[in-house]
Amino acid sequence: MATLLLPPRHYLNDGYGIKSWLLTRDHKRIGLLYLAAITLFFFVGGAMAVLIRLELATPVGDLVSDETYNKLFTMHGVMMVFFFLIPSIPATLGNFLIPIMIGAKDLAFPKLNLASWYIYICGGLFTLYALVAGGVDTGWTFYTPFSTVSSTTNVIPTALGIFVTGFSSILTGFNFIVTIHRMRAPGLTWFRMPLFLWSMYATSLIMVLGTPVLAVTILLVALERLFHFGFFDPAVGGDPVLFQHLFWFYSHPAVYIMILPAMGCISELVAAFCRKQIFGYSFVAFASVGIAVLGFLVWGHHMFVAGESVFASMIFSALSFLVAIPSAVKVFNWTATMYKGSISWQTPMLYAVGFIGLFTIGGLTGLFLASVGLDIHVTDTYFIIAHFHYIMVGGALMGYLGGLHYWWPKISGRMYPEFLAKLSAGIIFLGFNLTFFPQFILGYLGMPRRYHAYPPEFQVLNVLSSAGASILGVGYLIPMLYLMWSLRYGRIAGSNPWGAVGLEWTTTSPPPTENFAVTPIVTWDAYEYGTQVKDHVA
Amino acid sequence: MLPEATHDQHHPALAHQFDSLAAQSEATTLGMWVFLATEVLFFGGLFACYAVYRMWYPEAFAAASRSIDITLGATNTVVLITSSLTMALAVHAAQTGKRTLLMTFLVITMLLGVVFLGIKSVEYYQKFTEHHIPGPNFSFEDGKFNRHAQLFFSLYFAMTWLHAAHMIIGLGIMLTMLWWSWRGIITPEYYSPIEISGLYWHFVDIVWIFLFPLLYLIGRHAH
């Protein structure tokens, strides 16, 4: 085999020094800026999780006080949701890949793209300030009147941080929508697009239409807290439940901001490592849009016990069940793609099958929670915690790691060490299940969330969960270390190490700043494994 | 390659990621529409609050509505609609390459915007002297509506202030457009900045077209 070489000119050696990064308009470099920033926030949020699990190793509150514990889970939620999960795949892989996958030179608005990163950092600094200044104890949900009247902690800096970061999310979604509409290469019709792009498009719709509602809600909380305006204050006839409606109108669709991009990654991975066209391409594509649309109609299932009318609860329950349909379409179609596929078990594929399994558990327990009667039984227990961690960590984070490994050779030009990567994928899968599966049982038995102490009979399951968390922590550290190592010492990947189809694999690794020397003309469908290789090699 | 495209590639306003100025202005126009969709949802949260509380407390809302100055509100509505007209005329002047006319219309649009904000400040000052600012010093003439009128005024200030903030941003955009027109950047080939600034300006006007009846008119004559 001939020795592969890095291309002489690519986006990473097109300018050196701090200015060439901080003032870049290249979507690929901005993707890497985001990658660095969200990794930082992931480990800050992870540190909170470590302390939470340490505290819960014993039934009595012995490591931290109850106030500190409240601040820990609040900051864990805020960091992980707003500063890691929401930007994770869109702002890193999405930024890097969307223009390349559609054969464009850049996103439609490169300056706004860079601005979105600075806005994100600015919001992050507010939130880090809140953390350093003593933290905030409202929970990531900021329910009123606690957040507007009672809490004496740093609500305003945290809220400001989330408000500001929201605009980076809006700008990202806005940029993606315009780019996908207007900048596709000649011949790349909507139904020839890789499914990653469909899911990014659906995600962007939620970012653009949901985030502003959260922004205005936070603004109202700030006005109420700072100037004693009344919006949600019962003293002047306001309704705290209205806050919950507005909050979940964004924050439930936000779950789909996290999971849809991961689903997009999984579609790419399953096709590439089974060497098959995705089964039922158009169903998977429409399922993404369907999830985005239905996702806006189900927020009331967070409020079954909050004084919502029984009629409203029943409607929201039925609508929540509907989300299961497009979600199941995806799971079935991935599985059908694998059927009789020529599967190779490289690291990204391990993450993909991990995702399918864990997402299925997370999704099915979501149906438990959509049923009003059962939900009332497990409301505010560890059952909820386990459910959404199966979606957000077992789903979104597995998809993110799978995608990161799959496109790492494209991003860096070098391969990651395969054995270590497979090992850590296994560690993460084991650690994850050991951490969160016991929490389903704990919750079903009645252990409430958000307490730093618990009855002694719950200790065994909690110790299992804490042990799992330490394994999971190790599993996350290993990829960070070997990915950084591979930047310098990894084997040179070549432009298409997986033998995959898709425009991103037709350019060099790493790609040149302008992505393609000549704008490609697309005459084939997505995932033409088999046929395409024949046609284009011959 | 088409001759137009070759010509375009020398245009100083053409960004490297686009093949032609036409593709670029289509993208920026779509971008502005997407942004406006975001804005609709941004104001939408407030409109939802308004709808809920108005349904619950119609009498208090009617009483509070009667206490704000309809003459000033109506004047402002006329001022803003006129500014939308001059903005549309500015876009037309830009399309046809009449630079002096374009700059004149932009200046008139900005002046009308300033007049609007001036009248709004007078209204805010009136509310301040009448103790209608929500919070500890709030008091309402009709004591039985004291609590719920505070909800009305919380919404009144949040909505009109957010609208005014958009006007101020709009004035900043207009100032930039005036500067670009003066420097000759805006031409009949490249006028999409004026066009999308116009879209923004019209949007802010339309928000007011909703705010005016909701805050000043509905229920005013109920008793």
Boltz contact constraints between the chains, C-beta under 6 A:
constraints:
  - contact:
      token1: [A, 105]
      token2: [B, 17]
      max_distance: 6.0
  - contact:
      token1: [A, 106]
      token2: [B, 17]
      max_distance: 6.0
  - contact:
      token1: [A, 108]
      token2: [B, 27]
      max_distance: 6.0
  - contact:
      token1: [A, 170]
      token2: [B, 38]
      max_distance: 6.0
  - contact:
      token1: [A, 174]
      token2: [B, 34]
      max_distance: 6.0
  - contact:
      token1: [A, 177]
      token2: [B, 34]
      max_distance: 6.0
  - contact:
      token1: [A, 178]
      token2: [B, 27]
      max_distance: 6.0
  - contact:
      token1: [A, 178]
      token2: [B, 30]
      max_distance: 6.0
  - contact:
      token1: [A, 178]
      token2: [B, 31]
      max_distance: 6.0
  - contact:
      token1: [A, 182]
      token2: [B, 27]
      max_distance: 6.0
  - contact:
      token1: [A, 208]
      token2: [B, 34]
      max_distance: 6.0
  - contact:
      token1: [A, 208]
      token2: [B, 38]
      max_distance: 6.0
  - contact:
      token1: [A, 209]
      token2: [B, 41]
      max_distance: 6.0
  - contact:
      token1: [A, 212]
      token2: [B, 38]
      max_distance: 6.0
  - contact:
      token1: [A, 212]
      token2: [B, 41]
      max_distance: 6.0
  - contact:
      token1: [A, 212]
      token2: [B, 42]
      max_distance: 6.0
  - contact:
      token1: [A, 213]
      token2: [B, 41]
      max_distance: 6.0
  - contact:
      token1: [A, 213]
      token2: [B, 45]
      max_distance: 6.0
  - contact:
      token1: [A, 216]
      token2: [B, 42]
      max_distance: 6.0
  - contact:
      token1: [A, 216]
      token2: [B, 45]
      max_distance: 6.0
  - contact:
      token1: [A, 216]
      token2: [B, 46]
      max_distance: 6.0
  - contact:
      token1: [A, 217]
      token2: [B, 45]
      max_distance: 6.0
  - contact:
      token1: [A, 227]
      token2: [B, 135]
      max_distance: 6.0
  - contact:
      token1: [A, 228]
      token2: [B, 135]
      max_distance: 6.0
  - contact:
      token1: [A, 229]
      token2: [B, 134]
      max_distance: 6.0
  - contact:
      token1: [A, 229]
      token2: [B, 154]
      max_distance: 6.0
  - contact:
      token1: [A, 230]
      token2: [B, 134]
      max_distance: 6.0
  - contact:
      token1: [A, 230]
      token2: [B, 150]
      max_distance: 6.0
  - contact:
      token1: [A, 230]
      token2: [B, 151]
      max_distance: 6.0
  - contact:
      token1: [A, 230]
      token2: [B, 154]
      max_distance: 6.0
  - contact:
      token1: [A, 231]
      token2: [B, 154]
      max_distance: 6.0
  - contact:
      token1: [A, 236]
      token2: [B, 147]
      max_distance: 6.0
  - contact:
      token1: [A, 236]
      token2: [B, 150]
      max_distance: 6.0
  - contact:
      token1: [A, 236]
      token2: [B, 151]
      max_distance: 6.0
  - contact:
      token1: [A, 237]
      token2: [B, 147]
      max_distance: 6.0
  - contact:
      token1: [A, 237]
      token2: [B, 148]
      max_distance: 6.0
  - contact:
      token1: [A, 237]
      token2: [B, 151]
      max_distance: 6.0
  - contact:
      token1: [A, 238]
      token2: [B, 151]
      max_distance: 6.0
  - contact:
      token1: [A, 242]
      token2: [B, 52]
      max_distance: 6.0
  - contact:
      token1: [A, 246]
      token2: [B, 45]
      max_distance: 6.0
